[in-house]
């Protein structure tokens, strides 16, 4: 289960840094969600849009002591350059030993298409969850009173508007990647997206680091969507924020505010014959 104590800091790989109940800091490894302690902050999220700012030595004092990166002893001194440039060598192009025969396009060999036979086709439909009250509880983004009213009065998107939103910048593909961010499978191959429904392929022969098949059955895929997939979406909500693939935004004076979460339903899994 994902901890509910995320900080505004990210490590060098832009992974969210969490604080445990005992005050320690850690990040989660994307391969197996294992906790990695004593991370160092390299970036900080600012504003309601989740913009990332790189931390510099001059503002390191604002970072908690346990998250501060070490400063170079000769900080501010330019690093040394090479003693000299490598000499440019003028190479004479090699001439062909015989005449080059150009094949007719019709006679050129074509790589065989990869078959998805025996793999699983997975699809689900994106839906909007009106959860603005969850985001605004305690005002975590420090919105002004006027902006909180704008978020509260905004109308939820229609299914057509939600479908267009997920299509722009291939947010549907980014959403799928976040669903599988936990575990050893990696990024699935997205086949299509139409009318708010995304379809992708899962390989049932793919194994984890221990040599065990990750998704041997259709039921194992559904179980992952209900467990590890929900964890990946939770991280997506905190890391991407409003305007990302998991949070539908509403325009406010400070940029974008969270109108509600984007979830999925109507999951279908079938074997490709």
Secondary structure, DSSP 8 states (H G I E B T S, - for coil): ---S-EEEEE-TT--EEEE-TTS-EEEE-TTT--EEES----EEEETTTTEEEE--GGGGGGS-GGG-----TTTTS-----SS------------SS------GGGS--------TTSEEEEEEEEEE--HHHHHTTTTT---HHHHHHHHH-----HHHHHHHHHGGGHHHHHHHHHTSSSS----EEEEEETTEEEEEE-TT-B-TTS-BS--SHHHHHHHHHTHHHHHHHHHHHHH-TTSSSEEEEEETTEEEEEEEEEEEEEEEEE--
